[in-house]
Amino acid sequence: MKNVYLAMIVALYPLIGLAEVAVTDPWARASILASRPAATYLTFESDVDDRLVGITTPIAETATIHAVEIVSDGGARMTAIEALDLPAGQLVKLEPGYIHLMLMGLTNKLEENTSFALTPQFETGGEVTLDVPVLGIAATGPEEASQ
């Protein structure tokens, strides 16, 4: 019986190493001041259940995952969350008014038509560094980058 389990583990080991999270459509809005936080948006798709557990960028002291929560009086408030679930095969889209990455303690304000490095870290999928374009202050999505 032990040989059967060992054979299964050996057979599945290459698949474990292939776990991947695709990160697409990164973008951020230009910011007014470096002293104000900035938000970043992107889309994740994982081929296995995974979680976004951290973010780093050289342009901010801290980067956290924030969700917008509707409160009882109909207003909204942002709350930091420890990790973001990425269910296998499902798109998880970060967008204005919902889930986003909050960058605080900016080294400089985000200028339109520039970009910066961002590294999302995943529980099982490792990490990937990508280039995030900075769009206009009123941008609503990454499709505006090609206009």
C-alpha positions, 0 to 999 in steps of 0.5 A, spaced: 500 500 500 505 504 501 508 503 494 501 505 491 501 512 495 509 513 493 507 512 486 501 517 486 505 522 489 511 521 484 506 521 479 503 528 481 509 531 483 510 534 476 503 537 476 505 541 483 511 544 480 506 547 474 501 550 478 501 557 475 497 564 477 496 568 470 496 576 472 493 580 466 491 587 465 495 591 471 494 598 471 494 604 476 491 611 476 495 617 477 495 620 484 495 627 486 500 627 491 506 622 494 503 623 501 496 620 499 495 612 497 494 610 490 490 604 488 492 598 483 488 593 479 489 587 475 486 580 474 488 573 476 487 566 474 490 560 477 490 553 474 489 551 482 486 553 488 491 559 491 491 565 495 494 572 494 498 573 500 502 579 499 505 584 494 511 588 494 513 594 490 519 599 490 515 605 490 511 604 496 512 603 503 507 598 504 502 594 499 496 591 502 489 588 499 483 592 500 476 590 499 470 595 499 465 593 504 457 596 504 455 598 511 448 598 514 447 606 512 448 604 505 455 607 505 462 604 503 468 603 507 475 600 505 477 594 509 484 591 509 484 583 508 490 578 509 489 574 503 485 573 497 482 567 495 484 565 487 479 559 486 482 554 480 479 556 473 476 563 475 478 570 474 478 574 480 478 581 477 480 587 482 477 593 480 475 600 482 469 600 488 471 593 489 477 589 491 484 593 489 491 593 492 492 599 496 499 602 496 501 607 501 507 611 503 509 612 496 516 614 494 513 619 489 506 621 486 504 616 480 505 620 474 500 618 468 504 615 462 509 612 467 510 605 470 512 601 476 514 594 478 509 590 482 510 583 485 504 579 487 506 573 492 502 567 492 501 561 497 503 556 492 504 559 486 510 563 488 511 570 485 511 574 479 514 581 478 510 585 472 510 592 470 504 596 472 502 602 467 500 608 470 493 611 467 490 618 468 487 620 474 480 619 472 481 612 468 476 606 469 480 600 466 486 598 463 483 598 456 484 606 456 492 604 456 491 603 448 487 609 447 
